[in-house]
Amino acid sequence: MISFVLMIACIISAVVWVALLLTPARWRMSEQWGIPEESTAQISRWPRLSVIVPARNEAGSLPATLPSWLNQGYPESEIILVDDESSDNTAGCAMNIAKEHNRAILVLKGSPPPPGWSGKLWALEQGVRASSGEWLLFTDADILHKHGLWQKIVAKALTEHREMVSMMALLDTGGAWSRLLIPTFVYFFHFLYPFKRVNDRHSKLSAAAGGCILISRCALDTIGGIASYCDAWIDDIALARRVKDSRMALSLSLTKSVVSIRSYQQLSDIWNMVARTAFAQLKYSWLMLAGTTLGLSILFVAPIIGIYVFITANGTCTLMPPSLIALLAMAVTYLPTLHFYRLGVWRAFTLPFCGALYLAMTVSSAINHATGKSSWRGVRT
């Protein structure tokens, strides 16, 4: 009976992976953007830009990231950093760096969130209220912007007639665990939200990457402001959904021009990042969690068990073909992500192990939700 169930699981896995292989929009990573070299002289008037940064305990990140914002050279802009009840010297650090670069920056002392607001979104709301720009750029304090990004991303929005443009930051892969799991994180995100479909004006699919979001003030006002999704735990997805539901065009791309300097050296660093929002992604549904557990087990775990049983000569040869087909097909779909991160192709065969780990993180996320252990930047909210 167990062998029969395993055989069925391996066949289902093979069929699904072959079907996914034939839908390249989910894995080809075609929507990549870099700062173009050509002139942006076609923009006759640059709109005023407000860069809003929620910052909690980011004194260690700002020496690397803040100078990259101060030296952008955008014609008319302002930087508003909201010190979100930091316990370190985030505000003082920001002011000192701005003074060293002879640049102006507005640092706001954040207040505790009102009932119904998440901490990060309340910090953004305070920044929006103090801003004067026609366009707003939401970015995290640990995100470095390559020179010229602001002009080019605003030009992209204006020339493509997009009300919102989001860039998925290049995440750190400096450690063994991050090299193993960070590309998989990006792979799964793109798998769930194919960027090509997100960017299609006729598709209802929406998504964004919270580390770098450019949105027009008009669009934000149209959806009712941040207050319209003030309790959202996955705030970037919630914002994108409201923008697209209002029939406004958005854009989402992979890029190496927006770089996260946050290190993911330990497994716990990645585990906590995923567990913070994974169960929210399932809409806090235990039924969806059960379905996800079953589905990921069939897709990633069953083929490996099938190959193991075959190699140990305890199973029949019929287990090998579907298991091998599933493994090879999933490996092929992972190659574009590895190419983007410039990692060896052999890592494509680590995907089943990574999938099993992400399944464990998702279960951990559900447990954290049940026990009230949810946090942003390490502070429970």
N, C-alpha and C positions, 0 to 999 in steps of 0.2 A: 504493500500500500504506500509506504514512504517513497519507494523508488518511483512509483507511478506518479505521485504528486510532484516529486522533483522533476521528473521528465516533462510533465505538463508545464511546470514553472519555467524550465529552460526553453521550451518551445515558445511560450508566450514572450519571454525575454527576447529571443531571437527575432520573432516577428515584429515586436515593437521597435527594436533597435534598427532593423532594416527599414521599417517605415520612417523612422526618424532620419535615417541616412538619406532618404529620398525627399526630405523637407529641409533643404540646406539653410533656409531663412532662420532656423532655430540655432544653428551652430557655426555658420560660416564667418561670423564677425566682420561683415562687410561694411558696417557703419562706423568707420574710423575717421577721426578728424585731427588734423594738426594745424598749427598756426601757419597759414599760407604766406608765401614770400611776396606775392604780388601786392601792389599798392591798394589801399582802401580809399583812394581819392574820390571814388564815385559817391561817397557819402558827403552830401553838401553841408549838412549840419549835424554835428554829433550831439545826441541828447545827453542831458545831465544824468550821471550815473551815481547811484548810492550803493556802496558796498557794505553789507551788514554782516557782522561776524558775531555769533554767540560764542562766548568763551568761558569755560569753567575749568579752572586749574590748568591753564595753558602757558604758564610762564616758561616752561621748557620748550615749547614749540615756537613761540613768537619770534625768538631771535633768528630763526631760519625762514619763517613764512612772512612775517610782517614786512621786511625789506622788499620782498618780491611784489608786494602790493603797492608800497610807497613809490617804487620806481617804475610803475607801469607807463607813465607818461600820457595817460588819457587826458584829452583836452579839458574836460570839466567833470570833476568827480569828488566824492567825499567818502571817507572810511569811517564807519561807525562800529565800534567794538562794544558789545554789551557784556560787562563783567557779571556773569551769572552766579553770584554768591560764591566766588572762589575763596578757597582757604589759603591759597598761595598769593604771590604778589603779581597776579596777572595784570591788573590795571596799571600798577607802577611800572612794570616791565614794558608794557605797550607805550606808555608815555615817554619813557627814557629812550626807546628805540626811535620813536618819531622825532624826538628832539635831536638825537644823533644824526638823523638824516635830513634835518631841517625841513620837516614836512608836518602838516597839520593832521590830526586825527581826533575824532570825538570819542571819548571813552565814557560810557554810561554805567552807572552803578545799578545793576539789575535788582529788582524787587522780587519777593517770593511770588510764585504764580497764583492767580486767583483760582477758586474752585472750578474744576472742569478743564483747566489748561494743563498741558504737559510743560515741563520746565523749559525745554529747548524752544518750543513754539512761543512761549511767553517772552523769552529773551528776544526772539526775532521780532515779535510784535512791538516790543519797546523800541527796537531799532527802526522799524518801519515808521512808527509814529514820529520819530525824531528826524526822519530823512526828508530830502527835498527833491530827489531825483525822479526823472521821468521813467527810468528803468532801474530795477533793483537787482543786485547781484548778491545772492545768499551763498556764503562760503564758510567752511569750518576753519577753526584756528590752526589746525594742523595741515592745511592744504597750501602748497606752494604753487604760485602762478608763474609760468614762463613769461619772459618779457614780451609785451605786445598782445597778451591774451585778451585784455579788456576790449581794446579796439576791434580785434578780429572777431570776437564772439558777438559784440554788438552789431558789427557789420553783417555777420551771418544772420542774425535775427532780422535785421532790416531788409536785407536783400532777398532773403528767402520768405519774408512775410510770416515769421513765426512770432507768436506772442510769448513763447517760453522756449529757452534753449538750455539743455542740461548736459554736462560732461561727466562721464564716469572717470574719476581720478585714477591714475596709475597707482596701484597699491604696492606696498613694500614687499619684496620677496628676498630679503637679505638673509633670512635664516632658513634652516632645513625645513621646519614646519611650515613656514610661509611659502617656500618654494613648492611644497607639496600641496597645500590647501588653498592658498589665495587664488591661483588660477582656476581652481575648481569652483570657488565662490563666484567668480566672474562668469564662468561657464554656466552655472546654474541660474544666475540672474538673467543672463542673455537667453537661456533656454526658456525661462518662464515668461520673459518679456522681450521677444525678438525685436531688436531695435528698428529693423526695417518696417515692421508692422506698426510700431509705436509712431514712427515718423510719417506713416501713410495717413493723409488727411481723411481718407474714407474708412479707415479702420477704427474700431471703438477701443482698441487696446491702448493703454496709457501707462507710462512709467517715467521715472526721473531718478537721478542720482544726487542725493542731498549735499554732497561736498561742493558742488558748483552748479547753481541754478540761477539763470538770468531770466527775469520776468518783467514785463511792462507793468507799470503801476496801474494802467487802465485795466489790464487783464486781472490783476489782483483785486481791484475794486469790483470788477464785474462778478467775480465768484463770491463776493462777500468778505474779502480779506482773509487773513489768517484765522480770524474768529470762526470762519465757516468749517474749519477742520482742527480746531484748537485742542481737541483731545486725542488726535491721531497719534498712535505710537510709531507707525511708519509714515512719517510726515511727508516725505518726498513723493511717495506713491499716491497719498491722499491729495496732495496739491495737483499732481499731474492729472488725476482722474477728474477733478473739478474743472480744470482748464479745458480738457478735451470734451467733457460733458457739456460745456458751454459753447461748443463748436468753434473753439480757437485752436490754431495749429501749434504743435510743439515739436521739439526735436531732441533726440537723445543719441549721444555718440560715445564711443570709446576714444580716449585720447592719452597722449603722453605729455601734453602741454599743461595738464593739471596733475600735480603729484602729491600724494599723501606721504607725509614724513613719519606717520605713526608706525612704530615698529611692531611686528608680530613675530617675535622671536620664539615665544613659547606656545605650546598647544593651547594653554589656557587663554591666551590673548585672542586667538581666533575663535575658540569655543564660546567665550563670553560675548564676542561681537555677534556671532550667529544666534546664540541662545536668547539674546536680548529681543529679537524681533521675529524669530521663526514661527512661534505659535501664533503671533498676531497675523502673520502671513496666511495662516490657516483659519483666520477669523475666529480664533479661540474655540474652534469646534473639535471636540474629542472624536466625533465621527470622522471628520476630515483627517485628523491625526492617525486614526486607525487605518483609513484608506491609504494615506501617504506611507505609513509603515509597511503595509502589505505591498504597495506598488514599488517602493524603493528596494524592498527585499527581493522581489521578483527580478527587477531590472539589474541590480548590482550584485546581489549576494548569490542568487540561484546559479548563474553561470559558473562562478568560481567553485561552488560546492559540486556542481556537475563535473567539472574538470578534475577536481580532487578525487571524487569517487571513482572516476574512470581510471586515473593514474594509479590509485591504490588497488585496482583490479577487483573492487567489490561491486562494481556496477557493470552494466552492459555497454557495448560500444555505441548504442543508440544515444547515450547521454552526450557524447563528445561533439557530434556535428552541431546541434543547436547551441550548445554552450560556447563553442569556438566561434560560431557565427556572431553570437551576441557580443562576445569579448572584442572581436575584430571590428565590428560595426561601431561599438561605443568608442573604441580607440580612435577610429577615423574622425568621428565627430569632435573629439577633444583636440585634434591637431591644430586647428586655427588659433585656439586660445593659447596653446603652448608656443606657437610661433609669435604671437603678439608679445608674450613675455620673454621671448628668446630663450626658451628652455628646451632641453633635449627631447626628441620624439619618443624615446623609451618611456618617458613619464606618462604617455598615453595609457599604458597598461596599469598605471596606479589608480585609474579612475574608479574601479570597483571598491578599492579600499577607502578612497576618499568619500565615495558615495555612502559607504557604511558609517563612516565617521560623522558625516553631515546628518544622517538619519539619527544617530545618537544625540547630536546637538539639538535636533528638533524635538526629540523626546525630552531632553533636558530643559528646553525652553518651556514646554508644557508644564513640567514639574515646577519650574520657577514661578510660572504664572499661578499655579495652584497654591503655592506657598507664599506668594506676595513678594518674591525676590526679583523685581524688575528695576533696572537702573539706566541712567544716562551719565556717561563720564564717571562711572564708579559711585555715583550718589543715588541712593534709592529715592524714587519719586512716586 
